[in-house]
């Protein structure tokens, strides 16, 4: 079995794009809801803000895994898992992760990256099976 590296790279790029774009959106919402710098800091420490970032940490690798599975003609789930593995390795060697003491949600987000990418690939795989059966 040969991996299509283009599918893995594009899956990783989509994953990072979804995460960073979503993070910018969540920060813009927090800034719009805050009247000054002190209330913005309080908003960024709120449970809603943390949950939104945690959800992004799961949706982003799922989107990347879905794209990698869609771009590969065979071994869809293997490509999705490869995206999750690359993202996990890059997250672990991120200087910001290494310099700061990660919180529980940060560690949980990294641990769940691989299963989230697998779920994205599995979703694509099940959709392809359904269309093959109905078509």
N, C-alpha and C positions, 0 to 999 in steps of 0.2 A: 504494500500500500504506500503510495506516494502522497505526501501532503502538498496541498496547493498553498504555497507561502503567501501568495497574493490575497487569498481569502482570509488568512490569519491576520495579515497586516491590516487589511481593510476592516476586519472585525474589531481589532484593537483600536484603530483610529475612530471608528464609529462609537465604540465604548467610551473613549476619552472625550469625544465631542459631546455625547449625551451627558456625561458627568459634568464637564466644565460648563456647558451651556445651561444645564439645570441648576448648577451652583450659582451661576450669575443671576439667573431668574429668581432663585430663592433669596439671594442677597438683595436684589432689587425690591422684592416684596417686603422684606424686613426693613429696608431703608424707607420705603414709602409709608410704612406703618409707624415709623419712628419720627419724632419731632426734632430730636437733637442727638448728639453723639452718645450721650449717656444712655438714652433709651434704646439706641441702636445696639449698644453692647448688651443690654438686658435682653433685647429681642434675640440676639445671636446665642444667648445662653438658655433660651427657652426650650421646652420639650418639643414644641411644634417644629422649631427650626432644626433641632437635632434629628427628629424623626424624618423630616423631609430630606435631609442629607443622607440618612441611612437608607431610605427608599431609593434615592438616586444611586447609591452604591450597589444596589441590587438590580435595578432596572438597566443601568449602563452595561454591565457585562452580559445581561440577557439579550440586549439589543445586538451587541457584538457577536455573541454566539449564534444568534439567529441569522445574521448576515453571513457569517462564515459558513454556516450549514447550507444556506441558500446558494452560495457561490461555488460550493464543492459538489462535483457530480457523484462522488462516492464518499463514504465514511463521513457523513455529515456530523455525527456526534463527536467523532474524533477531532474534527476541525473546531467545533464549538469548545471542546475541552482544552484544545491547544490555546485558544483565545483566552480562556479563563486562567490557564497556567501562566501565560505571558504577562497578563495583567497582574496576577498575584506576585510574580517575581519582581516586576517593575515597582509595585507598591511597597514591597518589603525593602527594596534597595533605594527607595526614595529618601533623599537627605532629610526632608521635613519629617518623615516618619521615624527615621533613626535618631534625629536630634531631640525630638520631643517625646515625652512619655505618652504613648497612645492611650486613649480612653477605651472603655469597654466597647462602645459602639464602633470605634475604629478597628479594633481587633476583630470584632464579630463581622464587620463588613469585609475585611480581608479574608477571613475564614470562609465566608459564604460566597466569595467571588466565583470560585470554581463551580459550586452547585448552581449558581445563578446562570452562568454561561451554559452549563449543561441543559438547564431548563429552557433557555432560549433556543438552543439547538434541537432539543426534543420537540419543542413547539413547532418548529419548522418541519421537522421530520414527520410529525403526526399530520400536519397540514398537507404535506406532499403525498402521504399514504392515502388520505381521504380523497384528494383530487384524482389520484390514480385509480381508486376504486370506483368513484362516481363518474369518471371520464372515460 
